[in-house]
Amino acid sequence: MKRSPSTFSLILGLLVLALLLALTLASMLSTRITLRAGSETYGHLVVVAALAADELAMHKDVDSAQTIGRMDEVGLHFSDTPPPPATVRLSPMVTDVGREVGAILGDPSRVVVTQTPAPQIWIRSAHDRKRWIVLHALSYRRQVIVSSMLVMILAGVIALVIASFAARMLTQPLERLATHARGLLAGEPVLQTQLTGSPREVQQLALAIGQAGERLRHAARERELMLAGISHDLRTPLARLRLALELGDASDAQRRQAMVTDLEELDSALEQCLAFVRDGRDEPSRDIDIVTLIGQLLALRAHSDDWQWHGPALFSARIKPSLLRRAIGNLMDNAERYGAAPFEVRLQTDATSWTVSVIDQGPGVSHEQLEWLGRPFHRGDQARSGSGTGLGLSIVARAAEIHRGELNWRNGTPRGFIASIRIPVQA
């Protein structure tokens, strides 16, 4: 299997490539600008020298002759023959100089550039069309290119060192995070130690990995609890059904009713477990009248006269109807199972949230057991013991969380138990 490149090598390669492109373009532009500036400057000097030599040639005195002789020594002389054709490719800089000289003189036909192999600029005299002023051109193209290449190489080396340092700074936190990702998922506190000095995004990623690991561990614990609870809750009614079948009591009406009750208990336990697993997150939200929803639940109670309703005549909210109906129904079931009549459902609203409370007049829950409520398969203390799977409050708490709300409970005064679902208005 082909090995994938590391993040460090990818970032370093991209930085180096970008720097090389930038330096190459900068070098090309710098060389072109330098050559162009040199052509313009040298062109003006050539014109000045040619005009001066042409004027001196018109004088026959000794001083003029001596000056022309000195010009010949530095590369300027006169010729009565036309310019020879170029034997080698003309240098771009010499061509630019010739073009600049022709533009300054106002007559490009007076200027001829040749290279045989030394570059020369021939300028026709303004006083004698058969006489040419010949100047040996100096080409700095090679020197400019060499110096530009040296500067580019030096800048490239410096940029490469800086790019390597930058790439290491960017990738080292990711490497440390990859090294300790397993520990983060396992719940080890590596964020404060091994990731100190890392960028904010890396620390946020580490925090997200830790939270994901916590959720995975929590889900695994819930799965283990659910399997253990199912095996425990199903064993007793199944044993009673098996005993009744072995005794042949199916024809006895009382025994038959007991068997039906056991089957209903099994069905209820499985339904609660499935509801706990599915959790209702995929259900779409809709605008629902909460008062109507609670009224439907009250109408379905076996002893509806034991229930009282307190709240507004109308209140709509955007919720997941089936999920919230099950949550409120579970609170009402718990009140009937563990508490005592009269029961009460209360709806309270304000500008930021609304709260549904279910209140009973039972013995309440001991203070030692209050903190355990809401955990899967936990039924509370002996004062509120009875049938059930122990998933009711867990399902309610998860429903409140999905609605961005919270589930709260407390003992009433002087007795009873109050469970409340508080949901923000914009949930």
Secondary structure as UniProt FT lines:
FT   HELIX           7..57
FT   HELIX           62..73
FT   TURN            74..75
FT   STRAND          76..79
FT   HELIX           92..105
FT   HELIX           108..110
FT   STRAND          111..115
FT   STRAND          119..124
FT   TURN            129..130
FT   STRAND          132..136
FT   HELIX           141..186
FT   TURN            191..197
FT   HELIX           200..247
FT   HELIX           249..251
FT   HELIX           253..278
FT   TURN            279..282
FT   STRAND          286..289
FT   HELIX           290..299
FT   TURN            302..303
FT   HELIX           304..306
FT   STRAND          307..310
FT   STRAND          316..319
FT   HELIX           321..338
FT   STRAND          343..349
FT   STRAND          353..360
FT   HELIX           367..370
FT   TURN            371..374
FT   TURN            376..377
FT   HELIX           382..384
FT   HELIX           392..402
FT   TURN            403..404
FT   STRAND          406..411
FT   STRAND          417..424
FT   TURN            425..426
//
